[in-house]
């Protein structure tokens, strides 16, 4: 499911960049808002769901597949963060705070509900997490 969101976001961006130009303001609005996955996902509810999923994966995800899914969710969140409309929702949903907490927890000894082995090890998926954050 996360991979489908990722593909939709990338495909939408490509379509907006290389698609035909809009002939009217209505077509432009339809193209930039109504037919744009980025616009639809840059809202409070989708970001709240992504935050809940990400938090669950960080706290309970100790297997390699869990960590890979966690990283895919982060990539989807980073794609959504490119849309200016989403910035306020990143703050109000607590997603920004969650990202900042886990980005710095290992270095600052910040207490977290997650076992550090779930996000701060030297395994490849955890190093990729740090790179994405």
C-alpha positions in Angstrom: 0.0 0.0 0.0 2.8 2.4 0.9 4.6 1.6 -2.4 1.3 2.5 -4.3 1.3 5.9 -2.6 4.9 6.4 -3.4 4.2 5.5 -7.1 1.2 7.8 -7.2 3.2 10.7 -5.8 6.0 10.3 -8.2 3.7 9.8 -11.2 1.7 12.9 -10.3 4.8 15.0 -10.1 6.1 13.7 -13.5 2.7 14.3 -15.1 2.5 17.8 -13.8 6.0 18.6 -15.1 5.8 17.1 -18.6 2.1 17.1 -19.3 0.3 19.4 -21.7 -0.3 23.0 -20.6 -3.7 23.9 -19.3 -5.9 25.9 -21.7 -8.0 27.5 -19.0 -7.9 28.4 -15.3 -10.5 25.6 -14.6 -8.2 23.0 -16.3 -5.2 24.4 -14.3 -7.1 24.1 -11.0 -8.3 20.6 -11.9 -4.8 19.5 -12.8 -3.1 21.1 -9.8 -5.6 20.2 -7.2 -8.3 17.7 -8.0 -6.1 15.3 -10.1 -3.0 15.7 -7.9 -2.2 12.9 -5.4 0.2 15.3 -3.7 -2.5 17.8 -3.0 -4.9 15.1 -1.7 -2.3 13.6 0.6 -1.1 17.0 2.0 -3.9 17.1 4.4 -4.4 16.4 8.1 -6.0 13.0 8.0 -3.5 11.3 5.6 -0.6 12.8 7.6 -2.2 11.6 10.9 -2.4 8.1 9.5 1.2 8.2 8.3 2.3 9.4 11.7 0.5 6.6 13.5 1.9 4.0 11.1 5.4 5.4 11.4 5.2 5.5 15.2 4.0 1.9 15.3 6.8 0.8 13.0 9.5 2.6 15.0 8.3 1.4 18.4 7.5 -2.3 17.5 9.4 -2.8 14.2 12.5 -4.8 14.9 12.6 -7.1 11.8 14.3 -6.0 8.6 11.0 -5.9 6.7 9.5 -3.7 9.4 12.5 -1.3 9.1 12.2 -1.3 5.2 8.5 -0.4 5.5 9.3 2.3 8.0 11.8 3.8 5.5 9.3 3.6 2.7 6.7 5.5 4.9 9.4 8.1 5.5 10.0 8.5 1.8 6.3 9.0 1.2 6.2 11.6 4.0 9.2 13.4 2.5 7.5 13.5 -0.9 4.4 15.0 0.7 6.6 17.5 2.6 7.6 19.0 -0.8 4.1 20.5 -1.0 3.8 23.8 0.9 0.2 23.0 1.9 1.4 20.1 4.1 3.8 22.1 6.3 1.2 23.2 8.8 -0.2 19.7 9.0 3.2 18.2 9.7 3.3 20.4 12.8 -0.4 20.0 14.0 -0.4 16.2 13.6 2.8 15.8 15.6 4.6 14.2 12.7 7.3 16.9 12.6 7.9 16.4 16.3 8.1 12.6 15.9 10.6 12.9 13.0 12.8 15.4 15.0 12.7 13.2 18.1 13.9 10.1 16.3 16.3 12.0 14.1 18.2 13.1 17.2 17.3 10.6 19.9 20.4 8.4 19.6 22.8 11.4 19.7 21.1 13.3 22.5 20.0 10.4 24.7 16.4 11.5 24.4 14.1 9.0 26.1 11.7 7.4 23.5 9.1 4.7 23.8 11.0 2.7 21.2 14.0 0.4 21.9 17.1 2.0 20.3 17.7 -1.3 18.5 14.6 -0.6 16.4 16.0 2.7 15.0 19.5 3.4 16.1 21.6 0.4 15.2 24.4 0.2 12.6 22.3 -2.0 10.3 21.7 -0.8 6.7 18.0 0.0 7.2 18.7 2.1 10.3 21.5 4.0 8.6 19.2 4.6 5.7 16.6 5.9 8.2 19.2 8.5 9.4 19.9 9.5 5.9 16.2 10.0 5.1 15.5 11.9 8.3 
